[in-house]
Every structure is written in C-alpha cells, then in structure tokens.
Amino acid sequence: MWKGHGLEKEKDFVSSLRRKIKEEKMRKKSTHIEKFYYLYPQTVAFVGYADNIMPAAWHTPISAQPPLHGVLISSERHTFSLLDQKRGFTINLLGHEYAEISAKTGNTSGRDMDKLERFAIEYEYGDHIKGPILTHSYAAYECEYCTAYELGDHFLFVGKIVLVHYDDAYLQKGGIVDPDKIKPMLYFGKDRYITIDPRTLVIKPHQ
C-alpha cells in the first residue's frame, strides 16, 4: 500500500514538474502583427535598373527551369516606378564588407539623388538589361521582366535570368560560393547586418 501511495506521489511530482517546465518554455502568441523580423537573416541583393540601385532582403529564386528570380518592392519606392516600366532589372550580390553601402543606399531615394554617383559605386551596364552590374559584386543576374503581382503592400516582380556575371576566384568546384573567400551580406532586421562563420559549415555526405 505504501509503495503504491509513494508511486502516485512521485507521478504527481513529475507531472507538476513537467507542467512547470512547459509553462516556463511556452512561447508567446500575438495577433498584433506589424513588422516581423523572425525570418532574418536574409541575403541582401542590390536591385537595379537605369542609374538606380536599392538593397533588398525580400528576394528569392522562384524556378530553376526556366531560371526565374523574384523581388518584392513597395509601391512607395522609387525602384517600384522603375521596375514597373517592365524592362527588367539586375540583381547584385556583395560581400559583408559593403554593408555600409547597403545602409546608405537603403536609407536614401533615387528620386532625390544619383546614389551610384553620390556613394562612388563602381558599375557598368548589363549586356541585355539597362541596369547596373556592380564592379564589386561576386555574382550578378540580368533579369528580363516576366510578370508582377500585387501582394498586400508589396509587388512581386518576377524576372527571367538571361545572363549571370560571376568571378571564378570566389567559387569552388561546381559553382558553389567559397565561404573562406566570401562573407555574404546578410540583413538581420532594423538596419543590422551579419555574416557567416565558415567554421559552422556542415557538409552532408552523399548517400
């Protein structure tokens, strides 16, 4: 009888302890959703057309065949009016050392200044798209306009990649970016930037 009583007390203690741990670890919930930063960090892409660039963390590959890339732009942005001309855009990827350029170009508008000139950014125009290919980018895409969708307070511009610019010096075999040579620029939300630590790289062996 004593054994059974002791066992019940032990079960009650364990259950109580589990409830306490669960309560301490319970995540908060809210329906008050404004800006959400939980998906960061995100790779920064400099989106360009004509004499203008804008850093964007909200961009993504969409399809491999055909090669499609998308970028989300608010209609309030000067870049929106340029991409809305439906003549394509460029995507430029730069290293973390250019985070200051990202902050400066992201907090100013091409309506008010020529950002490329103001911040002494070296570039040349693409072969197919009249958009800047930044000299210090380790890779860049030229994208023909495909379509655009209005999604909430942003527009998703989808472009077909027609030409890729890249520097072999920064790549490993198979076209993979070398983490010992490139520290990608990652946006961490609220004007914060971060990069990777190559020591954390995990390579999954082929089965």
N, C-alpha and C positions, 0 to 999 in steps of 0.2 A: 504493500500500500504506500509506504514511504517512498519507495522507488518511483512509483507511478506519479505521486504528487510532485516529487522533485523534477521529474521529466517534464511535467506540464509547466512548472515554473521556469524551467530552462527554455522551453519553446516560447513562452510568453516573453522572456527577456530577449531572445534572439529576434522575435518578430518586432518588438519595440525598438530594438537597436537598428534593424533594417529600415523601419519607418523613419527613424530619426535621420539616418544617413540619406535616405531618399529625399526627405524634406530639405536637408542642407544642400543637396546637389540639384534640387529641382530648378529647371530653367524658368526664367521669367517669360511671360507672354504679354503681348500688347496688340491691340487693334489700331493703335495710333501710329500709323506708318507714314513717315515723311521720307527723308533720305535714308537709304540703307547702305551700310558700309561693310557688311559681313562677308561679301564675296571677295573683297580685296585681300591680297594684292592682285593687280591685273597688269599685263604688259601694256606699256604706252606705245601708241602708234601716232606718228605725226601725219595727219591727213592733209593733203594739199591739192590745190587747183589754182591756176593762174599764178599770181605773186603772193599767195597766202598759204599759211600752214596753221593747223590747230592740233594740239595734243589731245588724244582721245584714249581713254581706258575702256570705253564701251565699244569694242570692235571684236569681230570674230570670223574665223573661217566658217564657211557655210557648206561648201561642196568641194570634193576633190576632182570630180569629172562631171561637168565642166568645173574648172577652178574658180570658185566664187568666194568673195570676201565681202563682209558687211560692216558698216559703221553706223552708229546711232548718233544723230545730231539733233539738237533742239532747234526749233524754227526761229528762235530768238538769236541764234548765232549768225555771224556774217558768213561763216563757212556754209551754212544751210543755203543761203541765196546763191552761192557759187555752185554747189553740187546740184541744186535744183535746176541748173541750166542743162543738166543731163548730158554733159560732155565728158564724164568720167572723173577720176581722182587718183591720187597717188597715196601709197602707204609707205611710211619710212620707219624703220626700227633702229633706235640708237641705244648706246650703252648708258649705264647709270651715271657716268661722269658728266652727261649732258642734262642732268635733272634740273639744273638751274635754268637752262634754256626752255625746258618744258614748262616750268613755273612761270617764266616771263611771258612766253607766247600764249599760255593758257589764261593769263590774267589781263591780257590786252586784246584789242579787237582790230582786225584788218580794216574795219570801217574808218578807224582813226589814224592808222599808220601802216607803212610797209614794214611788217615785222621782220622780214628777211633782211632788209637793209638796216633797220633800227638795231637789231641784235647781231649784225655782222655774220649771218648764217650763210655758209657757202653752199651753192647748189647749182644744178643745171636742169634744164627741162627734160622731160621724158621723151623717148623716141616716138611714142604713139599718143601720149596724153600731155596736154599743156599744163603740166603740174610739176612742182619742184621735186627733184631727186636729190636729197641732201648728201653732200660730199662725205660726211662722217657717219652715214648710216651703214650698218653692217649688212643690211638687206633692205630692199625696197621693191614695191609692186607698182606696176602701171595697170590700172583697172578701167575698163570700158564700162559705161553706165548700162545696167541691166534693168533695174526697176527700183521703186521706192515704196515703202509702206508707212502710213501714219499709225504709230503705236503709242497711244497715250500722249505724253508731252514730248515725245521724240519721233523722229522719222528714221527708219532703217533704210539706208542706201546700200544697194547690192551692186557690186561691180564684178565683172569677169576679168580675171588676171590675164593680161595678154603678154606681159614681159616682166621678168624678175631680174633685179640687179643684186649682185652679191659679191662678196670678197672672199676668195678661197682661203685667204690667210686666217680667217676666223672659223673655218669649218673643219669638221672631222670627216672621216670617210663616210660616204653615204649622204653627205649634205647636212649633217647634224651640227648645230652650233657648238663650238668648243667652249665648255664652261670655264676653262682655265684662261681663255683669251677674251671672252666677252662676259661682262657682268650686265645682264639685261636690265633695262629701266622698268621698274615695277611701281605702279601707283598704289599707295596704301590708304588713300582717302584723306580728305581735309588737308590738301597740299603737302602730304608726306610721301616720300619716296624711299624705296628699299631695293635691295637686290638679293641675289642668291649666294649661298656658300657652297662652292663645289665639293666640299668635304661631305656634304649631306647627300650627294648623288647616289641613287640606288639603281643598279642595272639588273633587270630581271633576266635570268638566263633563259635561253630558248629551250622549250621542252623537247 
